[in-house]
Amino acid sequence: MSQAAWQDIARRKRAERDSKIPAEWRISLTSEIGRPIDYLARCGILTERDLALTDPTHDATDLLSQLYSGKVTVEDVVRAFCKRAAVAQQLTNCLTEIMFSEAIDRAKWLDAEFEKRGKQPVGSLHGLPISVKDMFHIKGYDSSIGTASLCFRPARTTSQAVQILLDAGCVIIAKTTVPQTVLTADTDSIVFGRTINPYNAELTAGGSSGGEGALIAMGGSALGLGSDGGGSIRIPAAMCGVVGYKPSAYRVPIDGQRIIGKGIFGITSLVSPMVSGFLARSVRDTRLAAKVMSDAKPWDGSPFIYPHPWVGLSCPSKPRIGVWLKADDLHFHPPVARGLRLACDRLKRAGYEIVELSPPPFQKASRLAQQLAEVLDLSYMRKLLESEPHTEIVKATGLITPNSAPPEFSIEYLHEMNYQVARLAMQMKRMWNVDGGKQLDAILFVTAPHTALPFDKFIWLGLTSIFNMLDWSSISIPLNEVVDKKVDTAVVPPKNYLSELDASIQKLYDAEKFHGLPLAVQLIGQRFEDEKLLAVAEEITPILASRGQSKL
């Protein structure tokens, strides 16, 4: 494919998407906009009712109660969310496939069915406006994953997870952006361009579910279906100030656009390389979505889903929570360290037992995760990208075009990798048993050593990828706090850098530029204890957010 060819495909694909935004929903981008998230209310497109119906301070669970009762119609709600998503797209570039017209038609049908059934909802997610990460298939729409080679090749089937949500009564309003290859933590592609952070247009929204993170933060969707292979849900959630839940593997279906080779099973002894999960406005929304998935018995339609019915666990009385206040050979940026300390202090003041733990070998685990990634068959993706340029962040990862010669693979090499994973899993498992075998209920940590970064700088995923490798469930939770340039000034002097990685990360900190970015923590649970993790997370989230947002 020549340069002119891929550029023409990208131009036509963007034009197709943009044409689906009604003229009356278009905003003028000629004036000074400032932070995208601040411009929503004054863009002139959204009415007071639109803003009320889509208000992010009301979560999907609240919205569903309004829809169940008939106090609001699905059409009114969906139309308002479509308008807000249209504005979000124009401000952050977060959408790939726009489905507003189809969504409004489905909303009308759901309203008619609601009346026909005697004001009974059509499914447990009746009328909920949702968005779907681009890699998932929706019949009749592209899953281009930011590559020109996959544009204008609509899916012939719908992914199982998407179908379950539709069967539960959801309304899909759009598909959302991913980075070229879906293998990076910064959402940029040659087809759609870069998705930007709602809190700072000069910084990343994260990735690979970056479009979902931006759209949920902008209030343009009530719930987002994403995927996470190394932090791809939790990272954009943390960067954009929303909730991001990564389940244990084999609980939510993960079929969609192919990224890696078909024969991935057996690469590691523990996990699927990627899991489906959710980005949302609240923890209880992720729990609701996970339960909907489980109640649909996806194992009946897939041999790769464990038959694990949802267990309705309540939070243990005053759960014991471990905490890693630091990482090995690595400092956190000042606001991230402050956020973690605040979270611990708030939980202690509320009477929770907090147990400080020695940090695991994150850098060693990250190197192991990188070695496992190099074993993955990426020949399909490499072939797709042969005839088009690679984005800077794709080049930086070195996965598609390795920066150094890869190791010679053999069965013995793979066995050694599996052995190292098993050793790490056993070592980490012991962390859950403290004080003579008394178990922790969850572990509190950070999602990344920094907040959102300048473009093409988010390379190291070691504080999230380890939990993919171990298959521990985890969730990123916003703290209702932000970076404060007057407070977060305690930078690490060069003489105190702990490693080359630490030096590279510390040099990125800019209190002035990062001012106002959301802070988050990561809460971690054990493998297949998703219900317990979400129960604990739901209970402690109001405490974590109790101090209120900094005045900016």
C-alpha positions in Angstrom: 0.0 0.0 0.0 1.5 3.3 -1.0 1.6 6.4 1.2 -1.1 8.0 -1.0 -3.3 4.9 -0.5 -3.2 4.6 3.3 -3.7 8.4 3.6 -6.7 8.2 1.3 -8.2 5.4 3.4 -7.6 7.3 6.6 -9.1 10.5 5.1 -12.2 8.6 3.9 -12.7 6.8 7.2 -12.5 10.0 9.2 -14.9 11.7 6.8 -17.3 8.7 7.2 -17.2 9.0 10.9 -17.5 12.8 11.0 -20.5 12.8 8.6 -22.5 11.0 11.3 -22.4 14.0 13.6 -25.5 16.1 12.9 -24.8 19.6 11.8 -26.7 21.0 14.8 -24.4 19.1 17.2 -21.2 20.6 15.8 -19.2 23.0 17.8 -16.9 25.8 16.7 -13.3 25.0 17.5 -11.9 28.4 16.5 -12.1 29.9 20.0 -9.9 29.2 23.0 -11.3 26.0 24.5 -9.0 25.3 27.4 -9.6 22.0 29.2 -12.0 19.8 27.1 -13.9 18.7 30.2 -14.6 22.4 31.1 -16.0 23.3 27.7 -18.9 20.8 27.7 -21.3 23.0 29.6 -20.5 26.2 27.6 -20.3 24.6 24.1 -23.8 25.7 23.3 -24.9 22.3 22.1 -26.2 20.7 25.3 -29.4 21.9 26.9 -29.9 22.0 30.7 -31.9 18.8 30.4 -29.2 17.2 28.3 -26.7 18.1 31.0 -28.9 16.8 33.7 -29.6 13.5 32.0 -25.9 12.9 31.3 -24.4 14.3 34.5 -21.4 12.1 35.4 -22.1 12.5 39.1 -25.1 10.2 38.6 -24.0 6.7 37.7 -25.5 4.1 35.4 -27.3 2.5 38.4 -29.0 5.8 39.1 -29.9 6.2 35.5 -31.4 2.7 35.2 -33.6 3.3 38.2 -35.0 6.3 36.3 -35.5 4.2 33.1 -37.1 1.3 35.0 -39.6 3.6 36.6 -40.5 5.3 33.4 -39.6 8.7 34.8 -37.5 9.3 31.7 -37.7 7.7 28.3 -34.9 5.8 26.6 -35.2 8.1 23.6 -34.6 11.2 25.7 -31.7 9.7 27.5 -30.0 8.2 24.5 -30.4 11.4 22.5 -28.8 13.4 25.3 -25.9 11.0 25.5 -25.4 11.0 21.8 -25.2 14.8 21.8 -22.7 14.7 24.6 -20.7 12.0 22.9 -20.7 14.1 19.7 -19.2 17.0 21.7 -16.7 14.7 23.4 -15.6 13.4 20.1 -14.9 16.9 18.7 -13.0 17.9 21.8 -11.0 14.7 22.5 -11.1 12.6 19.4 -12.4 9.5 21.2 -14.8 7.8 18.7 -14.2 5.5 15.7 -17.7 4.3 14.7 -20.6 6.7 15.4 -24.0 4.9 15.8 -26.2 7.8 16.9 -29.0 7.3 14.3 -29.2 3.6 15.0 -29.1 4.2 18.8 -32.0 6.6 18.6 -34.0 4.1 16.5 -33.3 1.3 19.1 -34.3 3.7 21.9 -37.6 4.3 20.3 -38.1 0.5 20.0 -37.2 0.0 23.7 -39.7 2.7 24.7 -42.4 1.0 22.6 -41.6 -2.4 24.1 -41.6 -0.9 27.6 -45.2 0.3 27.1 -46.2 -3.0 25.4 -45.0 -5.0 28.3 -46.9 -3.0 30.8 -44.0 -0.7 31.8 -41.7 -3.6 32.3 -38.0 -3.1 31.2 -36.4 -5.0 28.4 -33.6 -6.6 30.3 -31.5 -5.6 33.4 -29.7 -2.8 31.5 -32.9 -1.4 29.8 -32.1 1.6 27.7 -28.6 2.2 29.1 -26.4 4.1 26.6 -23.0 2.4 26.4 -19.9 2.5 24.3 -17.6 -0.3 23.1 -13.9 -0.4 22.5 -13.1 -0.6 18.8 -11.5 -4.1 18.9 -14.8 -5.7 19.7 -17.0 -6.7 16.8 -20.4 -5.3 16.1 -22.0 -6.7 13.0 -21.9 -4.2 10.1 -19.3 -2.0 11.6 -15.5 -1.9 11.2 -13.1 -3.0 13.9 -10.2 -1.2 12.3 -8.0 -0.9 15.5 -6.4 2.2 14.0 -4.9 0.4 11.0 -5.7 1.4 7.4 -5.6 -2.3 6.3 -8.7 -3.1 8.4 -10.9 0.0 7.4 -14.0 -0.6 5.4 -14.1 -4.3 6.3 -17.3 -4.5 8.5 -17.6 -7.3 10.9 -19.8 -10.2 10.0 -20.6 -11.2 13.5 -21.0 -9.5 16.9 -18.7 -10.3 19.8 -20.2 -12.4 22.5 -19.7 -9.8 25.3 -21.3 -7.1 23.1 -24.3 -9.4 22.3 -24.8 -10.1 26.0 -25.0 -6.4 26.7 -27.4 -5.9 23.8 -29.6 -8.8 25.1 -29.7 -7.1 28.5 -31.3 -4.0 26.8 -28.3 -1.7 26.3 -28.1 0.9 23.5 -24.7 1.1 21.9 -24.0 4.7 20.8 -20.4 4.4 19.5 -17.2 2.5 19.2 -14.2 4.1 20.7 -10.6 4.8 19.7 -7.6 2.5 20.4 -3.9 2.9 19.5 -2.6 1.4 16.3 -2.1 -2.3 17.2 -4.0 -2.0 20.5 -0.6 -2.7 22.2 0.3 0.7 23.7 -0.7 2.9 26.6 -1.1 6.0 24.5 -4.0 6.1 22.1 -2.8 7.3 18.7 -3.3 5.9 15.2 -2.6 6.8 11.6 -6.4 6.4 10.8 -8.0 8.5 13.5 -5.2 10.4 15.1 -4.6 11.0 18.8 -7.1 10.8 21.6 -6.4 13.5 24.2 -6.9 13.8 27.9 -10.1 15.6 28.9 -8.2 17.4 31.7 -5.3 18.6 29.5 -5.3 18.6 25.7 -1.5 18.3 25.7 -1.4 15.0 27.6 -2.4 11.4 26.9 -5.7 9.8 27.7 -3.9 6.5 28.2 -4.5 3.3 26.4 -5.3 1.0 24.9 -8.9 1.8 26.0 -8.1 5.5 25.7 -11.2 6.4 23.8 -13.3 4.8 26.5 -11.5 6.6 29.2 -11.9 10.0 27.5 -15.6 9.4 26.6 -16.6 8.2 30.1 -14.8 11.1 31.7 -16.5 13.5 29.3 -19.9 12.1 30.3 -20.6 10.8 26.8 -21.4 7.2 27.8 -22.8 5.6 30.9 -20.7 2.5 30.7 -17.8 1.3 28.5 -16.7 -2.2 27.4 -12.9 -2.3 27.3 -10.1 -4.8 27.3 -6.9 -5.1 29.4 -3.8 -7.0 28.5 -1.3 -5.1 30.6 -3.2 -2.2 32.1 -5.4 -1.1 29.1 -8.5 -0.5 31.2 -7.0 0.7 34.4 -4.4 3.1 32.9 -6.9 5.2 30.9 -9.3 5.1 33.8 -6.6 6.5 36.1 -5.5 9.0 33.5 -9.0 10.3 32.9 -10.4 10.0 36.5 -13.0 7.2 36.0 -13.4 3.7 37.4 -11.7 0.9 35.5 -12.2 -2.8 36.3 -10.0 -5.7 35.1 -11.6 -9.0 35.9 -9.8 -12.3 36.4 -9.3 -14.1 33.1 -12.0 -16.4 31.5 -14.9 -14.7 33.3 -15.9 -12.2 30.5 -15.8 -13.2 26.8 -12.9 -11.6 24.9 -13.5 -12.4 21.2 -13.0 -9.6 18.7 -10.5 -8.3 16.1 -7.4 -10.5 16.0 -4.3 -8.9 17.3 -2.0 -11.8 18.0 -1.7 -15.4 16.7 -4.6 -17.8 17.0 -2.7 -20.4 19.1 -2.0 -18.3 22.1 -3.2 -20.9 24.7 -0.2 -22.5 26.5 2.1 -19.5 26.2 1.8 -19.1 30.0 0.6 -21.4 32.7 -1.8 -18.9 34.2 -3.6 -16.5 31.9 -5.2 -15.4 28.7 -3.1 -12.4 27.4 -6.1 -10.1 27.5 -9.4 -9.9 29.4 -12.6 -7.9 28.8 -13.7 -5.5 31.5 -15.4 -2.2 32.1 -14.8 1.5 32.4 -17.5 3.3 34.4 -18.7 6.1 36.6 -18.8 4.1 39.8 -17.6 0.8 41.2 -21.2 -0.4 41.6 -21.7 0.1 37.9 -18.8 -2.3 37.1 -20.2 -4.8 39.6 -23.6 -4.6 37.8 -22.0 -5.1 34.4 -19.9 -8.0 35.6 -23.0 -9.7 37.1 -25.0 -9.2 33.9 -22.1 -11.0 32.0 -22.1 -13.8 34.5 -25.9 -14.2 34.7 -25.9 -14.7 30.9 -23.9 -17.9 31.4 -21.3 -17.1 28.7 -19.7 -20.5 29.2 -22.7 -22.0 27.4 -21.5 -20.3 24.2 -17.7 -20.4 24.7 -15.4 -23.2 25.8 -12.9 -20.5 27.1 -15.1 -19.1 29.9 -15.1 -20.8 33.3 -18.6 -21.8 34.5 -18.4 -19.5 37.5 -21.9 -18.1 38.4 -21.9 -14.8 40.2 -21.5 -15.0 44.0 -23.4 -12.3 45.8 -20.7 -11.5 48.4 -21.0 -8.6 50.8 -18.0 -6.7 52.0 -16.3 -8.3 55.1 -16.9 -6.2 58.2 -13.9 -3.8 58.3 -11.8 -5.6 55.7 -8.1 -5.9 56.2 -6.3 -4.0 53.5 -2.6 -4.4 52.6 -0.7 -1.5 51.0 2.5 -1.1 49.0 3.5 2.5 49.8 6.5 2.2 47.4 7.8 0.2 44.6 11.3 -1.4 44.3 13.9 0.9 42.7 11.3 3.4 41.7 9.8 6.7 43.1 6.3 7.8 42.4 5.7 11.3 41.2 4.8 13.6 44.1 1.0 13.8 43.5 0.8 10.0 43.1 2.6 9.4 46.4 0.4 12.0 48.1 -2.7 10.3 46.7 -1.7 6.9 48.0 -0.9 8.4 51.5 -4.2 10.2 51.5 -6.1 7.0 50.7 -4.3 5.1 53.5 -4.9 7.9 56.0 -8.6 8.1 55.2 -9.1 4.4 55.6 -7.2 4.4 58.9 -9.4 7.3 60.2 -12.5 5.3 59.2 -11.3 2.4 61.4 -9.9 0.1 58.7 -6.9 -2.1 59.4 -4.1 -1.1 57.0 -1.1 -3.5 56.8 2.0 -2.1 55.1 3.7 -4.7 52.9 7.1 -5.0 51.4 6.9 -4.3 47.7 7.2 -7.1 45.2 9.9 -7.0 42.4 7.9 -4.9 40.0 10.8 -4.2 37.6 11.8 -7.9 37.5 8.2 -8.9 36.9 7.9 -6.2 34.2 10.9 -7.7 32.4 9.4 -11.1 32.6 6.1 -9.7 31.1 8.1 -8.2 28.3 9.8 -11.5 27.6 6.4 -13.2 27.5 5.2 -10.5 25.1 8.1 -11.2 22.8 6.9 -14.9 22.6 3.5 -13.8 21.3 2.9 -14.4 17.6 2.6 -10.8 16.2 3.1 -11.9 12.6 -0.5 -11.0 11.7 -0.2 -7.5 13.1 3.2 -7.0 11.5 1.8 -8.0 8.2 -1.1 -5.5 8.6 1.4 -2.8 9.3 3.9 -3.6 6.5 2.3 -1.0 4.2 1.6 1.8 6.6 3.8 3.9 8.9 4.0 3.2 12.6 3.1 5.7 15.2 5.8 7.0 17.5 4.4 5.1 20.5 4.3 1.8 18.5 7.9 2.3 17.6 8.8 3.0 21.2 7.3 -0.3 22.5 9.6 -2.3 20.1 7.0 -5.1 19.8 6.2 -4.7 16.1 9.7 -3.6 15.1 12.0 -4.9 17.9 14.6 -2.4 19.1 17.1 -5.3 19.5 17.4 -8.9 18.3 14.8 -11.1 20.0 15.9 -14.2 21.9 16.0 -17.5 20.1 12.7 -19.2 21.1 12.5 -22.9 22.0 10.3 -25.1 24.0 12.9 -25.0 26.8 12.9 -21.2 26.7 9.1 -21.1 27.0 9.2 -23.6 29.9 11.7 -21.4 31.7 9.4 -18.4 31.3 6.5 -20.4 32.6 8.6 -21.5 35.6 9.5 -17.9 36.4 5.8 -16.9 36.2 5.0 -19.8 38.6 7.7 -18.8 41.0 6.5 -15.2 41.0 2.9 -16.4 41.6 3.9 -18.5 44.6 6.0 -15.6 46.0 3.1 -13.1 45.6 0.5 -15.5 46.9 2.3 -15.5 50.3 1.7 -11.8 50.6 -2.0 -12.4 51.2 -1.3 -14.3 54.4 0.0 -12.1 57.3 0.1 -12.4 61.0 0.0 -16.2 61.3 -2.1 -16.9 58.2 -4.8 -14.2 58.7 -5.7 -13.2 55.1 -5.9 -9.8 53.6 -9.1 -8.9 51.8 -7.5 -6.5 49.2 -4.3 -4.7 48.5 -4.1 -0.9 47.9 -1.6 0.5 45.5 -1.2 3.0 42.6 -2.1 2.4 39.0 1.0 4.0 37.6 4.0 5.9 39.1 2.7 9.1 37.4 -0.5 10.8 36.2 -1.2 11.4 32.5 2.0 12.1 30.6 3.0 14.1 27.4 2.3 12.2 24.2 4.4 9.1 23.3 6.0 8.9 26.8 3.8 6.3 28.5 6.0 3.2 28.0 6.4 1.4 31.3 3.4 -0.6 32.5 5.0 -2.5 35.3 2.5 -1.6 38.1 -0.4 -3.0 36.1 1.0 -5.7 33.9 2.1 -7.8 36.8 -1.5 -8.4 37.8 -2.3 -9.5 34.3 0.5 -12.0 34.5 -0.6 -13.3 37.9 -4.3 -13.0 36.9 -5.2 -11.0 39.9 -8.4 -9.0 39.6 -7.9 -5.3 40.0 -9.7 -2.0 39.7 -8.6 1.6 39.3 -10.5 4.1 41.5 -10.5 7.9 41.3 -9.6 9.7 44.5 -11.6 12.9 43.9 -8.3 14.7 44.2 -6.1 16.3 41.6 -2.5 17.4 41.1 -1.8 20.7 42.9 1.2 22.6 41.6 1.5 24.4 45.0 1.5 21.2 47.0 3.1 18.5 44.8 6.6 20.1 44.7 8.8 17.5 46.4 10.7 16.3 43.3 13.3 13.6 43.6 16.9 15.0 43.1 19.0 13.2 40.5 21.4 11.9 43.2 18.5 9.9 44.7 17.4 8.2 41.6 17.1 4.5 42.2 17.5 3.1 38.7 17.6 4.1 35.1 13.8 3.6 34.9 13.4 5.8 37.9 15.5 8.5 36.3 13.5 8.4 33.1 10.2 8.6 34.9 11.2 11.4 37.4 12.4 13.6 34.5 8.9 13.6 33.1 7.4 15.3 36.1 6.1 18.9 35.5 4.0 20.2 38.4 2.8 23.2 36.2 1.8 21.1 33.3 0.2 18.3 35.3 -1.8 20.7 37.5 -5.4 19.7 37.8 -5.0 16.1 36.6 -7.0 13.4 38.5 -5.4 11.1 41.0 -6.3 7.5 41.4 -5.4 4.3 43.3 -5.5 0.6 42.3 -7.2 -1.9 44.5 -6.2 -5.5 43.9 -7.9 -8.8 44.7 -6.9 -12.4 44.4 -7.5 -14.6 41.3 -11.2 -15.4 40.8 -12.2 -13.4 43.8 -13.7 -10.6 41.7 -16.9 -10.4 43.7 -15.0 -9.9 46.9 -12.8 -7.2 45.3 -15.7 -5.3 44.0 -17.6 -5.5 47.3 -14.6 -4.1 49.2 -14.0 -1.4 46.5 -17.6 -0.4 46.6 -17.5 0.0 50.4 -14.3 2.0 50.6 -14.7 4.2 47.6 -16.8 6.9 49.4 -14.1 6.9 52.1 -11.3 7.3 49.5 -13.1 10.3 48.0 -14.3 11.8 51.3 -12.0 14.8 51.5 -13.4 16.4 48.3 -11.6 17.7 45.2 -8.9 20.3 45.4 -10.0 23.8 44.5 -8.6 24.6 41.1 
